């Protein structure tokens, strides 16, 4: 029976395609909310919940692989920084200097509004530059939108993803990533806490922190135990059944269906009959820019379109912006991944020059 380790090929897999599909699912979910005021749900969970959980699962799998491959805390941190921060900083600038002034004009206000009315673009940039989003609004704009005042509603998860990177790197520094059973123990503890929390019992972590840590470390465990995870159609059927039942019946599907959800994602990523490896990674750009673009569309005649057309139009205009983000910001930043100061180089540490492997492994996360 083929295992996940045997079935996963870093150069032939569908991780890029699945990440893009998850980003599109987040955009669809948000577009429906903006147009109708309600979030589409499956059971007690929203479409956006499943998509974000999927991002963290894939990120945990790929980032655990990255840390073990790089043999260096500094290089791992440098790779993670380059993958998230340049794109995030440019997105903040685009929203502050382009989207907000356009929103002011569409609302019949002076183009200077976001620069002079609180919270100003300068405040917006300053308090959000560290990745933790502390200010979602600019100049009091978007007050009459269905999701008022919020310019970057999808970016709150990035700080939590960085938190997961820090947690993984800390375990790596302690040497625990090379001993998979302690990581499994930590993951089981996170699952127990999440299960207890779902019954209304207070636990040390907040809802979102615990949720993201659990899904991330389930993905990391899948990588660490990949030689013991069989890829078989019968197990796929069991996983589908367990996931669908949990999502339909439980308020928190993760109590019974988290591991099944992880299996579904990784089975698809590793075993699609014809793996699709994308030449460009649009997932991060679509994830970052769909929300501010949808907020602008709400201020135009596009808001009168049927919901499906509004959502489709928002995706259509998000793709070229995501392409620009990849070609002008993300990819040029990733080309600097192999830079390493001499004083940080360890004997025996290797620099991976394989461009395809770089893109597949370093693009983890949104």
KEZAGU-237749 format. One record per residue (C-alpha): residue number from 1; residue in three letters; x negated, y negated, z negated. Coordinates in nm, 3 decimals. Layout:
residues N
+-----+-----+---------+---------+---------+
!   n ! res !       X !       Y !       Z !
+-----+-----+---------+---------+---------+
! NUM ! ala !       X !       Y !       Z !
...
+-----+-----+---------+---------+---------+
This chain:
residues 366
+-----+-----+---------+---------+---------+
!   n ! res !       X !       Y !       Z !
+-----+-----+---------+---------+---------+
!   1 ! unk !   0.000 !   0.000 !   0.000 !
!   2 ! unk !  -0.136 !  -0.342 !   0.099 !
!   3 ! unk !  -0.209 !  -0.573 !  -0.193 !
!   4 ! unk !  -0.189 !  -0.951 !  -0.199 !
!   5 ! unk !  -0.569 !  -0.969 !  -0.191 !
!   6 ! unk !  -0.582 !  -0.752 !   0.120 !
!   7 ! unk !  -0.291 !  -0.928 !   0.286 !
!   8 ! unk !  -0.408 !  -1.285 !   0.222 !
!   9 ! unk !  -0.650 !  -1.414 !   0.484 !
!  10 ! unk !  -0.775 !  -1.772 !   0.418 !
!  11 ! unk !  -0.798 !  -1.827 !   0.795 !
!  12 ! unk !  -0.470 !  -1.660 !   0.896 !
!  13 ! unk !  -0.179 !  -1.744 !   0.668 !
!  14 ! unk !   0.132 !  -1.960 !   0.659 !
!  15 ! unk !   0.056 !  -2.175 !   0.354 !
!  16 ! unk !   0.047 !  -2.496 !   0.562 !
!  17 ! unk !   0.383 !  -2.418 !   0.720 !
!  18 ! unk !   0.547 !  -2.333 !   0.388 !
!  19 ! unk !   0.414 !  -2.650 !   0.222 !
!  20 ! unk !   0.556 !  -2.856 !   0.508 !
!  21 ! unk !   0.890 !  -2.675 !   0.474 !
!  22 ! unk !   0.895 !  -2.748 !   0.100 !
!  23 ! unk !   0.816 !  -3.117 !   0.163 !
!  24 ! unk !   1.097 !  -3.131 !   0.418 !
!  25 ! unk !   1.332 !  -2.966 !   0.169 !
!  26 ! unk !   1.248 !  -3.235 !  -0.089 !
!  27 ! unk !   1.318 !  -3.501 !   0.174 !
!  28 ! unk !   1.650 !  -3.339 !   0.269 !
!  29 ! unk !   1.753 !  -3.320 !  -0.095 !
!  30 ! unk !   1.667 !  -3.685 !  -0.159 !
!  31 ! unk !   1.833 !  -3.797 !   0.163 !
!  32 ! unk !   2.157 !  -3.629 !   0.064 !
!  33 ! unk !   2.142 !  -3.792 !  -0.278 !
!  34 ! unk !   2.088 !  -4.137 !  -0.127 !
!  35 ! unk !   2.371 !  -4.092 !   0.119 !
!  36 ! unk !   2.631 !  -3.919 !  -0.099 !
!  37 ! unk !   2.521 !  -3.985 !  -0.457 !
!  38 ! unk !   2.512 !  -3.614 !  -0.539 !
!  39 ! unk !   2.231 !  -3.359 !  -0.540 !
!  40 ! unk !   2.291 !  -3.031 !  -0.353 !
!  41 ! unk !   2.273 !  -2.738 !  -0.591 !
!  42 ! unk !   2.243 !  -2.363 !  -0.588 !
!  43 ! unk !   2.384 !  -2.241 !  -0.914 !
!  44 ! unk !   2.251 !  -2.475 !  -1.181 !
!  45 ! unk !   1.935 !  -2.573 !  -0.989 !
!  46 ! unk !   1.897 !  -2.831 !  -0.714 !
!  47 ! unk !   1.729 !  -2.785 !  -0.377 !
!  48 ! unk !   1.465 !  -3.030 !  -0.494 !
!  49 ! unk !   1.396 !  -2.815 !  -0.801 !
!  50 ! unk !   1.315 !  -2.513 !  -0.587 !
!  51 ! unk !   1.097 !  -2.716 !  -0.350 !
!  52 ! unk !   0.891 !  -2.880 !  -0.625 !
!  53 ! unk !   0.854 !  -2.547 !  -0.806 !
!  54 ! unk !   0.729 !  -2.398 !  -0.481 !
!  55 ! unk !   0.467 !  -2.670 !  -0.443 !
!  56 ! unk !   0.329 !  -2.594 !  -0.788 !
!  57 ! unk !   0.323 !  -2.219 !  -0.725 !
!  58 ! unk !   0.123 !  -2.255 !  -0.403 !
!  59 ! unk !  -0.100 !  -2.515 !  -0.564 !
!  60 ! unk !  -0.178 !  -2.282 !  -0.857 !
!  61 ! unk !  -0.271 !  -1.999 !  -0.621 !
!  62 ! unk !  -0.494 !  -2.207 !  -0.395 !
!  63 ! unk !  -0.650 !  -2.426 !  -0.663 !
!  64 ! unk !  -0.748 !  -2.126 !  -0.877 !
!  65 ! unk !  -0.914 !  -1.983 !  -0.567 !
!  66 ! unk !  -1.088 !  -2.316 !  -0.507 !
!  67 ! unk !  -1.231 !  -2.340 !  -0.859 !
!  68 ! unk !  -1.369 !  -1.986 !  -0.851 !
!  69 ! unk !  -1.513 !  -2.037 !  -0.502 !
!  70 ! unk !  -1.688 !  -2.366 !  -0.573 !
!  71 ! unk !  -1.871 !  -2.260 !  -0.893 !
!  72 ! unk !  -1.885 !  -2.623 !  -1.005 !
!  73 ! unk !  -1.662 !  -2.839 !  -1.226 !
!  74 ! unk !  -1.787 !  -3.155 !  -1.054 !
!  75 ! unk !  -1.723 !  -3.026 !  -0.701 !
!  76 ! unk !  -1.379 !  -2.898 !  -0.798 !
!  77 ! unk !  -1.289 !  -3.236 !  -0.950 !
!  78 ! unk !  -1.426 !  -3.419 !  -0.645 !
!  79 ! unk !  -1.217 !  -3.204 !  -0.409 !
!  80 ! unk !  -0.902 !  -3.262 !  -0.613 !
!  81 ! unk !  -0.968 !  -3.637 !  -0.629 !
!  82 ! unk !  -1.013 !  -3.661 !  -0.252 !
!  83 ! unk !  -0.700 !  -3.461 !  -0.182 !
!  84 ! unk !  -0.465 !  -3.671 !  -0.394 !
!  85 ! unk !  -0.594 !  -4.019 !  -0.469 !
!  86 ! unk !  -0.681 !  -4.179 !  -0.129 !
!  87 ! unk !  -0.341 !  -4.090 !   0.016 !
!  88 ! unk !  -0.166 !  -4.201 !  -0.303 !
!  89 ! unk !  -0.346 !  -4.537 !  -0.318 !
!  90 ! unk !  -0.273 !  -4.613 !   0.046 !
!  91 ! unk !   0.092 !  -4.516 !  -0.005 !
!  92 ! unk !   0.116 !  -4.764 !  -0.294 !
!  93 ! unk !  -0.031 !  -5.037 !  -0.073 !
!  94 ! unk !   0.203 !  -4.958 !   0.217 !
!  95 ! unk !   0.506 !  -4.963 !  -0.011 !
!  96 ! unk !   0.397 !  -5.285 !  -0.186 !
!  97 ! unk !   0.281 !  -5.483 !   0.119 !
!  98 ! unk !   0.506 !  -5.351 !   0.396 !
!  99 ! unk !   0.811 !  -5.161 !   0.269 !
! 100 ! unk !   0.901 !  -5.406 !  -0.009 !
! 101 ! unk !   0.886 !  -5.720 !   0.213 !
! 102 ! unk !   1.091 !  -5.543 !   0.481 !
! 103 ! unk !   1.345 !  -5.444 !   0.215 !
! 104 ! unk !   1.366 !  -5.808 !   0.107 !
! 105 ! unk !   1.435 !  -5.921 !   0.464 !
! 106 ! unk !   1.700 !  -5.652 !   0.513 !
! 107 ! unk !   1.872 !  -5.776 !   0.198 !
! 108 ! unk !   1.870 !  -6.134 !   0.324 !
! 109 ! unk !   1.603 !  -6.246 !   0.077 !
! 110 ! unk !   1.277 !  -6.434 !   0.139 !
! 111 ! unk !   0.986 !  -6.217 !   0.241 !
! 112 ! unk !   0.797 !  -6.360 !  -0.057 !
! 113 ! unk !   1.043 !  -6.205 !  -0.305 !
! 114 ! unk !   0.833 !  -5.899 !  -0.396 !
! 115 ! unk !   0.532 !  -6.124 !  -0.455 !
! 116 ! unk !   0.700 !  -6.371 !  -0.690 !
! 117 ! unk !   0.992 !  -6.190 !  -0.856 !
! 118 ! unk !   0.920 !  -5.945 !  -1.139 !
! 119 ! unk !   0.810 !  -5.677 !  -1.126 !
! 120 ! unk !   0.577 !  -5.814 !  -0.859 !
! 121 ! unk !   0.379 !  -5.607 !  -0.613 !
! 122 ! unk !   0.066 !  -5.688 !  -0.812 !
! 123 ! unk !   0.217 !  -5.542 !  -1.128 !
! 124 ! unk !   0.343 !  -5.242 !  -0.929 !
! 125 ! unk !  -0.004 !  -5.170 !  -0.792 !
! 126 ! unk !  -0.188 !  -5.228 !  -1.118 !
! 127 ! unk !   0.024 !  -5.007 !  -1.344 !
! 128 ! unk !   0.058 !  -4.721 !  -1.095 !
! 129 ! unk !  -0.300 !  -4.702 !  -0.966 !
! 130 ! unk !  -0.399 !  -4.436 !  -1.220 !
! 131 ! unk !  -0.152 !  -4.184 !  -1.066 !
! 132 ! unk !   0.091 !  -4.190 !  -1.358 !
! 133 ! unk !   0.390 !  -4.381 !  -1.223 !
! 134 ! unk !   0.491 !  -4.646 !  -1.477 !
! 135 ! unk !   0.682 !  -4.878 !  -1.245 !
! 136 ! unk !   0.919 !  -4.767 !  -0.968 !
! 137 ! unk !   1.065 !  -5.105 !  -0.874 !
! 138 ! unk !   0.942 !  -5.418 !  -0.699 !
! 139 ! unk !   1.092 !  -5.766 !  -0.723 !
! 140 ! unk !   1.436 !  -5.644 !  -0.831 !
! 141 ! unk !   1.496 !  -5.515 !  -0.478 !
! 142 ! unk !   1.725 !  -5.224 !  -0.382 !
! 143 ! unk !   1.967 !  -5.317 !  -0.659 !
! 144 ! unk !   2.272 !  -5.209 !  -0.455 !
! 145 ! unk !   2.128 !  -4.887 !  -0.317 !
! 146 ! unk !   2.275 !  -4.556 !  -0.444 !
! 147 ! unk !   1.937 !  -4.497 !  -0.614 !
! 148 ! unk !   1.874 !  -4.857 !  -0.724 !
! 149 ! unk !   1.536 !  -5.028 !  -0.768 !
! 150 ! unk !   1.329 !  -4.715 !  -0.699 !
! 151 ! unk !   1.067 !  -4.737 !  -0.422 !
! 152 ! unk !   0.861 !  -4.424 !  -0.496 !
! 153 ! unk !   1.102 !  -4.176 !  -0.646 !
! 154 ! unk !   0.916 !  -3.864 !  -0.532 !
! 155 ! unk !   0.569 !  -3.947 !  -0.668 !
! 156 ! unk !   0.629 !  -3.875 !  -1.037 !
! 157 ! unk !   0.518 !  -3.513 !  -0.989 !
! 158 ! unk !   0.163 !  -3.607 !  -0.883 !
! 159 ! unk !   0.052 !  -3.690 !  -1.237 !
! 160 ! unk !   0.186 !  -3.353 !  -1.352 !
! 161 ! unk !  -0.004 !  -3.178 !  -1.077 !
! 162 ! unk !  -0.323 !  -3.356 !  -1.185 !
! 163 ! unk !  -0.247 !  -3.241 !  -1.541 !
! 164 ! unk !  -0.236 !  -2.882 !  -1.412 !
! 165 ! unk !  -0.573 !  -2.932 !  -1.241 !
! 166 ! unk !  -0.722 !  -3.059 !  -1.566 !
! 167 ! unk !  -0.581 !  -2.762 !  -1.759 !
! 168 ! unk !  -0.720 !  -2.516 !  -1.504 !
! 169 ! unk !  -1.060 !  -2.687 !  -1.497 !
! 170 ! unk !  -1.074 !  -2.680 !  -1.878 !
! 171 ! unk !  -1.010 !  -2.306 !  -1.875 !
! 172 ! unk !  -1.274 !  -2.273 !  -1.606 !
! 173 ! unk !  -1.531 !  -2.457 !  -1.817 !
! 174 ! unk !  -1.454 !  -2.217 !  -2.103 !
! 175 ! unk !  -1.517 !  -1.925 !  -1.869 !
! 176 ! unk !  -1.161 !  -1.794 !  -1.905 !
! 177 ! unk !  -1.080 !  -1.802 !  -1.533 !
! 178 ! unk !  -1.321 !  -1.514 !  -1.482 !
! 179 ! unk !  -1.131 !  -1.307 !  -1.737 !
! 180 ! unk !  -0.779 !  -1.289 !  -1.601 !
! 181 ! unk !  -0.603 !  -1.139 !  -1.902 !
! 182 ! unk !  -0.631 !  -1.456 !  -2.116 !
! 183 ! unk !  -0.477 !  -1.654 !  -1.827 !
! 184 ! unk !  -0.193 !  -1.405 !  -1.809 !
! 185 ! unk !  -0.145 !  -1.445 !  -2.186 !
! 186 ! unk !  -0.127 !  -1.824 !  -2.150 !
! 187 ! unk !   0.124 !  -1.789 !  -1.866 !
! 188 ! unk !   0.343 !  -1.553 !  -2.069 !
! 189 ! unk !   0.333 !  -1.803 !  -2.358 !
! 190 ! unk !   0.447 !  -2.080 !  -2.121 !
! 191 ! unk !   0.732 !  -1.858 !  -1.999 !
! 192 ! unk !   0.840 !  -1.783 !  -2.358 !
! 193 ! unk !   0.838 !  -2.154 !  -2.445 !
! 194 ! unk !   1.035 !  -2.240 !  -2.130 !
! 195 ! unk !   1.289 !  -1.968 !  -2.209 !
! 196 ! unk !   1.330 !  -2.089 !  -2.567 !
! 197 ! unk !   1.364 !  -2.447 !  -2.446 !
! 198 ! unk !   1.641 !  -2.348 !  -2.204 !
! 199 ! unk !   1.853 !  -2.251 !  -2.506 !
! 200 ! unk !   1.821 !  -2.598 !  -2.658 !
! 201 ! unk !   1.537 !  -2.523 !  -2.900 !
! 202 ! unk !   1.272 !  -2.794 !  -2.932 !
! 203 ! unk !   0.923 !  -2.691 !  -2.814 !
! 204 ! unk !   0.591 !  -2.881 !  -2.806 !
! 205 ! unk !   0.611 !  -2.980 !  -2.437 !
! 206 ! unk !   0.869 !  -3.184 !  -2.249 !
! 207 ! unk !   1.096 !  -3.021 !  -1.991 !
! 208 ! unk !   0.901 !  -3.120 !  -1.682 !
! 209 ! unk !   0.556 !  -3.065 !  -1.829 !
! 210 ! unk !   0.640 !  -2.712 !  -1.938 !
! 211 ! unk !   0.816 !  -2.635 !  -1.612 !
! 212 ! unk !   0.525 !  -2.747 !  -1.393 !
! 213 ! unk !   0.262 !  -2.575 !  -1.607 !
! 214 ! unk !   0.458 !  -2.250 !  -1.591 !
! 215 ! unk !   0.499 !  -2.252 !  -1.213 !
! 216 ! unk !   0.137 !  -2.360 !  -1.155 !
! 217 ! unk !  -0.006 !  -2.088 !  -1.378 !
! 218 ! unk !   0.222 !  -1.825 !  -1.228 !
! 219 ! unk !   0.060 !  -1.912 !  -0.895 !
! 220 ! unk !  -0.287 !  -1.900 !  -1.054 !
! 221 ! unk !  -0.210 !  -1.559 !  -1.206 !
! 222 ! unk !  -0.099 !  -1.433 !  -0.867 !
! 223 ! unk !  -0.445 !  -1.516 !  -0.734 !
! 224 ! unk !  -0.628 !  -1.365 !  -1.031 !
! 225 ! unk !  -0.425 !  -1.042 !  -1.012 !
! 226 ! unk !  -0.401 !  -1.036 !  -0.632 !
! 227 ! unk !  -0.568 !  -0.693 !  -0.619 !
! 228 ! unk !  -0.282 !  -0.553 !  -0.828 !
! 229 ! unk !   0.013 !  -0.721 !  -0.657 !
! 230 ! unk !   0.152 !  -0.489 !  -0.386 !
! 231 ! unk !   0.312 !  -0.639 !  -0.077 !
! 232 ! unk !   0.598 !  -0.404 !   0.010 !
! 233 ! unk !   0.939 !  -0.461 !   0.165 !
! 234 ! unk !   1.117 !  -0.275 !  -0.119 !
! 235 ! unk !   0.965 !  -0.510 !  -0.377 !
! 236 ! unk !   1.062 !  -0.802 !  -0.154 !
! 237 ! unk !   1.426 !  -0.688 !  -0.165 !
! 238 ! unk !   1.409 !  -0.659 !  -0.544 !
! 239 ! unk !   1.255 !  -1.007 !  -0.570 !
! 240 ! unk !   1.521 !  -1.160 !  -0.345 !
! 241 ! unk !   1.799 !  -0.997 !  -0.548 !
! 242 ! unk !   1.654 !  -1.111 !  -0.881 !
! 243 ! unk !   1.590 !  -1.465 !  -0.761 !
! 244 ! unk !   1.934 !  -1.510 !  -0.604 !
! 245 ! unk !   2.109 !  -1.370 !  -0.912 !
! 246 ! unk !   1.908 !  -1.586 !  -1.151 !
! 247 ! unk !   1.961 !  -1.901 !  -0.945 !
! 248 ! unk !   2.335 !  -1.838 !  -0.922 !
! 249 ! unk !   2.401 !  -1.749 !  -1.286 !
! 250 ! unk !   2.144 !  -1.918 !  -1.508 !
! 251 ! unk !   2.105 !  -2.283 !  -1.595 !
! 252 ! unk !   1.730 !  -2.230 !  -1.585 !
! 253 ! unk !   1.663 !  -1.971 !  -1.315 !
! 254 ! unk !   1.300 !  -1.947 !  -1.427 !
! 255 ! unk !   1.395 !  -1.746 !  -1.737 !
! 256 ! unk !   1.458 !  -1.437 !  -1.524 !
! 257 ! unk !   1.365 !  -1.538 !  -1.170 !
! 258 ! unk !   1.037 !  -1.732 !  -1.183 !
! 259 ! unk !   0.812 !  -1.434 !  -1.105 !
! 260 ! unk !   1.049 !  -1.323 !  -0.828 !
! 261 ! unk !   1.035 !  -1.672 !  -0.674 !
! 262 ! unk !   0.654 !  -1.661 !  -0.681 !
! 263 ! unk !   0.655 !  -1.321 !  -0.510 !
! 264 ! unk !   0.886 !  -1.448 !  -0.235 !
! 265 ! unk !   0.668 !  -1.749 !  -0.158 !
! 266 ! unk !   0.338 !  -1.562 !  -0.155 !
! 267 ! unk !   0.480 !  -1.270 !   0.043 !
! 268 ! unk !   0.598 !  -1.514 !   0.308 !
! 269 ! unk !   0.267 !  -1.705 !   0.307 !
! 270 ! unk !   0.059 !  -1.390 !   0.344 !
! 271 ! unk !   0.280 !  -1.158 !   0.547 !
! 272 ! unk !   0.484 !  -1.351 !   0.801 !
! 273 ! unk !   0.461 !  -1.143 !   1.122 !
! 274 ! unk !   0.302 !  -1.432 !   1.312 !
! 275 ! unk !   0.109 !  -1.658 !   1.069 !
! 276 ! unk !   0.142 !  -2.026 !   1.156 !
! 277 ! unk !  -0.167 !  -2.234 !   1.078 !
! 278 ! unk !  -0.100 !  -2.601 !   1.146 !
! 279 ! unk !  -0.365 !  -2.822 !   1.303 !
! 280 ! unk !  -0.265 !  -3.110 !   1.074 !
! 281 ! unk !  -0.126 !  -3.103 !   0.722 !
! 282 ! unk !   0.181 !  -3.327 !   0.716 !
! 283 ! unk !   0.320 !  -3.201 !   0.386 !
! 284 ! unk !   0.162 !  -3.465 !   0.163 !
! 285 ! unk !   0.253 !  -3.752 !   0.394 !
! 286 ! unk !   0.615 !  -3.638 !   0.430 !
! 287 ! unk !   0.634 !  -3.593 !   0.053 !
! 288 ! unk !   0.501 !  -3.943 !  -0.020 !
! 289 ! unk !   0.672 !  -4.153 !   0.245 !
! 290 ! unk !   1.018 !  -4.003 !   0.295 !
! 291 ! unk !   1.163 !  -4.177 !  -0.012 !
! 292 ! unk !   1.067 !  -4.540 !   0.067 !
! 293 ! unk !   1.169 !  -4.487 !   0.432 !
! 294 ! unk !   1.507 !  -4.349 !   0.325 !
! 295 ! unk !   1.557 !  -4.650 !   0.098 !
! 296 ! unk !   1.500 !  -4.879 !   0.395 !
! 297 ! unk !   1.745 !  -4.680 !   0.609 !
! 298 ! unk !   2.011 !  -4.728 !   0.341 !
! 299 ! unk !   1.981 !  -5.104 !   0.404 !
! 300 ! unk !   2.046 !  -5.064 !   0.779 !
! 301 ! unk !   2.332 !  -4.951 !   1.001 !
! 302 ! unk !   2.190 !  -4.598 !   0.973 !
! 303 ! unk !   2.365 !  -4.567 !   0.638 !
! 304 ! unk !   2.697 !  -4.546 !   0.828 !
! 305 ! unk !   2.584 !  -4.227 !   1.003 !
! 306 ! unk !   2.708 !  -3.885 !   0.889 !
! 307 ! unk !   2.493 !  -3.739 !   0.612 !
! 308 ! unk !   2.327 !  -3.480 !   0.837 !
! 309 ! unk !   2.233 !  -3.751 !   1.090 !
! 310 ! unk !   2.102 !  -3.985 !   0.818 !
! 311 ! unk !   1.882 !  -3.707 !   0.678 !
! 312 ! unk !   1.761 !  -3.601 !   1.024 !
! 313 ! unk !   1.673 !  -3.959 !   1.115 !
! 314 ! unk !   1.481 !  -4.004 !   0.789 !
! 315 ! unk !   1.278 !  -3.691 !   0.863 !
! 316 ! unk !   1.215 !  -3.804 !   1.220 !
! 317 ! unk !   1.066 !  -4.135 !   1.109 !
! 318 ! unk !   0.872 !  -3.973 !   0.824 !
! 319 ! unk !   0.675 !  -3.746 !   1.058 !
! 320 ! unk !   0.483 !  -4.018 !   1.249 !
! 321 ! unk !   0.404 !  -4.195 !   0.922 !
! 322 ! unk !   0.278 !  -3.865 !   0.780 !
! 323 ! unk !   0.067 !  -3.816 !   1.093 !
! 324 ! unk !  -0.088 !  -4.159 !   1.043 !
! 325 ! unk !  -0.155 !  -4.078 !   0.678 !
! 326 ! unk !  -0.331 !  -3.754 !   0.773 !
! 327 ! unk !  -0.543 !  -3.893 !   1.056 !
! 328 ! unk !  -0.630 !  -4.230 !   0.901 !
! 329 ! unk !  -0.655 !  -4.149 !   0.531 !
! 330 ! unk !  -0.631 !  -3.788 !   0.416 !
! 331 ! unk !  -0.847 !  -3.610 !   0.672 !
! 332 ! unk !  -1.127 !  -3.871 !   0.670 !
! 333 ! unk !  -1.134 !  -3.845 !   0.289 !
! 334 ! unk !  -1.150 !  -3.464 !   0.299 !
! 335 ! unk !  -1.449 !  -3.481 !   0.532 !
! 336 ! unk !  -1.643 !  -3.615 !   0.232 !
! 337 ! unk !  -1.575 !  -3.305 !   0.024 !
! 338 ! unk !  -1.921 !  -3.156 !   0.059 !
! 339 ! unk !  -2.097 !  -3.463 !  -0.079 !
! 340 ! unk !  -2.263 !  -3.370 !  -0.407 !
! 341 ! unk !  -2.513 !  -3.572 !  -0.613 !
! 342 ! unk !  -2.835 !  -3.377 !  -0.660 !
! 343 ! unk !  -2.817 !  -3.393 !  -1.038 !
! 344 ! unk !  -2.486 !  -3.204 !  -1.038 !
! 345 ! unk !  -2.602 !  -2.913 !  -0.823 !
! 346 ! unk !  -2.639 !  -2.584 !  -1.003 !
! 347 ! unk !  -2.876 !  -2.309 !  -0.889 !
! 348 ! unk !  -2.684 !  -2.071 !  -0.672 !
! 349 ! unk !  -2.391 !  -2.306 !  -0.613 !
! 350 ! unk !  -2.281 !  -2.284 !  -0.253 !
! 351 ! unk !  -2.132 !  -2.541 !  -0.019 !
! 352 ! unk !  -1.855 !  -2.399 !   0.195 !
! 353 ! unk !  -1.886 !  -2.539 !   0.547 !
! 354 ! unk !  -1.593 !  -2.354 !   0.696 !
! 355 ! unk !  -1.359 !  -2.630 !   0.811 !
! 356 ! unk !  -1.053 !  -2.408 !   0.834 !
! 357 ! unk !  -1.106 !  -2.270 !   0.486 !
! 358 ! unk !  -1.159 !  -2.621 !   0.355 !
! 359 ! unk !  -0.830 !  -2.745 !   0.490 !
! 360 ! unk !  -0.638 !  -2.442 !   0.371 !
! 361 ! unk !  -0.776 !  -2.445 !   0.018 !
! 362 ! unk !  -0.830 !  -2.812 !  -0.049 !
! 363 ! unk !  -0.487 !  -2.918 !   0.075 !
! 364 ! unk !  -0.312 !  -2.748 !  -0.220 !
! 365 ! unk !  -0.035 !  -2.945 !  -0.376 !
! 366 ! unk !   0.192 !  -3.174 !  -0.218 !
+-----+-----+---------+---------+---------+
